[in-house]
Amino acid sequence: MKIAFFDTKPYDQQSFDTLNKVYGFEIDYFESRLKKSSVSVTVGYDAVCVFVRDDINSDVVNKLIENGVKLIALRCAGYNNVDFEAAQDKIKVVRVPAYSPYAVAEFCVGLMMTLNRKLHKAYTRTREANFALEGLTGFDIHEKTIGVIGTGKIAKIFMRILKGFGAKIIAYDIYPDIEASDELGYEYVDLDTLYKCSDIISLHCPLTQDTYHMINHQSIEKMKKGVMLLNTGRGKLIDTSALIDGLKSRKIGSAGLDVYEEEEGYFYEDFSAKVIDDDTLSRLIMFPNVLVTSHQAFLTKEALHNIAETTLESIKQLNEGQKLIHEIAYICDEDGCEVKDIK
């Protein structure tokens, strides 16, 4: 099997090369992203391995098929960058559904604690021999109400950690897991109640038509004054202009963002010696009560190992004619069409 690997970073190559000693595939790494202008290099490859920033639109999908590529292997959980209608019944698509829910959940707790106790500010101050405490006051997480939107694997681990703080947890999900709520001691409520009652709100839901910009001017208006907002899910869950207005009005007391709705072109790249043209991103970074990280919540040694192992195992399954355990496709039935995991 010959694999074209796109949007490569050093940590990707290291983790895949280490595990590929077992599988023995031929891998060529490309720093460029897979898109219409670069898809021509895939001639002669059996599979492409792509990430969240690669643009797998209909033109790219059709060209991959024309070039003889049999598999699109997403080394991530999200798949909204793939045109599944174009791929339907013509080329297989697989993903990594769960590389390390602990990595993201633990990072989210880190964002929360850093924002609350101003750890990033204290670090900068003491490096400049400033040991003053003004402006570093936080609050006890104990007995605060934390609202969690989306209660999948990551959210459940996040909530389990929060119970150790003695926090009260409320949650919203279109598919409530009552058994888990009984076990972990959280309560399902409607969104309006969650907005109204939460001291901290954390987003852990997928990006869909229904969740796009779910945090907007109207939802922010329903929140407690001074609420902390955390997003380690998808950037487009939040209307950034509404977030900025909420920060300016003090309705939102602080925000921890590992994702940003216009992150493409910036996140994962070094702009320290360049000008950031995105005025909105520049403004977000300048808020003293906003902490922006560059989509790094997944980045642990364990997660990178699991990503490489799951991806290479999917390619092995294709090569040996086995069922693709982590295949996703555009499925149509009497209820309509949607992208689903093929069980």
C-alpha positions, 0 to 999 in steps of 0.5 A, a space after each residue: 500500500 502506498 499512502 500520500 500523507 498531507 498537512 504533515 507536522 514533525 509530530 505526525 511523521 514521528 508517530 506514524 513512522 514509529 508504528 509503520 515499522 509494524 505495518 510496512 506501508 510506503 508513506 510519502 509525507 507532504 507539508 502542503 494540504 490536500 486541495 484542488 491545487 495539490 491533488 494531482 500528486 496523488 497519482 499512483 497512491 492507494 490512500 491519502 491520509 488527511 487532517 481537519 484543514 485539508 479541503 476534500 471538496 467534490 473536485 478533489 474527491 473526483 480527482 482522487 477517484 480518477 487518480 486511482 485512490 481507494 481510501 480517504 483516511 482522516 486522522 481526526 474525528 471530525 469530517 465536515 471538510 469532506 464532500 460525502 455525496 461526491 464520495 458515495 459508493 466511489 471511494 471509502 472514507 475512514 476516521 479516528 473516532 476517539 483518539 484520546 478523550 482524556 487528552 481533550 477533557 484534561 486540557 479543558 480543565 486546564 483552560 478553566 483553571 488557567 483562566 480562573 486563577 490567571 496562571 498565564 498572567 502570573 507566569 509572565 509577571 514573575 518572569 519579569 520579577 513582578 510579584 504583585 497579586 493585583 488582578 489575579 483573583 479567581 474563584 472557588 470551583 467548589 459549589 459552582 454550577 458548570 453547564 456542559 453542552 454535549 455529553 459524549 465521551 470527552 464530556 463525561 470524562 470532563 464531568 467526572 473530573 469536575 466532580 472532584 472539585 465539588 462542582 454542581 454539573 448540569 448538562 444538555 444533549 439532544 440524546 440524553 444518557 440517563 444512565 450516565 447522569 445517574 452514575 456521574 451525578 449530573 442533571 439534564 436541563 434544557 438549554 435556556 436553563 443551562 444558560 441561565 444557571 451556569 457559572 461556567 459553560 463548556 462546549 463538547 457537541 459536534 458541529 451540525 446545522 443545528 449547533 452552528 453559532 449556537 452561542 450567539 447574541 440571543 443565547 449570550 443574553 440569557 447567560 449569567 453576568 460574568 459567565 466563563 465560556 470554554 470551547 474545545 469542540 468546534 470553532 463555528 459553535 460560537 459566533 465570534 462577533 457575538 462573543 466579542 460583544 459579550 466580552 465588551 459588555 462584561 456579560 462574558 467574564 472570560 473565555 477559553 478557546 482551543 478552536 476558532 471559527 476562522 482558524 484555517 490558515 493560522 492555527 498550526 502555523 508560526 506567525 510570530 514574525 508576520 502580521 495577522 490579517 484577521 482583525 477578529 482573531 487579533 482582537 480576541 488575543 488582546 482581551 486580557 480575559 481571553 485565552 486562545 490556544 491553537 487547537 492543541 487539546 488532542 496533542 498528547 503522546 497517547 493520542 498521537 499513538 492512537 491516531 497512527 494506530 487506528 489510521 494504519 489499521 484501517 489501511 491494513 483492513 482495506 489492503 486485506 479486503 476486510 470490513 472497515 471498522 471506522 468507515 463513515 459514509 453518506 447514508 440515505 433512508 426513509 428519514 433522509 440522508 446524513 453522514 453516519 458511521 457504518 456499523 
